[in-house]
């Protein structure tokens, strides 16, 4: 059972999609680094959309897998 994605992972997925990038293995590290730098510079209100999505995903995951433990 996969773990629910956190806010940063959701942000990174969107970051790649918005740039319409299909990263190779080497580019993947650079994309993650760029996404991480941008994420750390964002304010809490700017992060809210992904924080809400992560919370919804966590709640859905709990409904689908009620006995899940990490």
URRA-V645152 format. One record per helix or strand of 2 or more residues. SS is the DSSP state (2 for helix, 1 for strand). FROM is the first residue (numbers start at 1). TO is the last residue. Records with the same first field share a line. If there is no record, write none. Layout:
# URRA-V645152
SS: FROM-TO, FROM-TO
This chain:
# URRA-V645152
2: 7-18, 25-41, 44-64
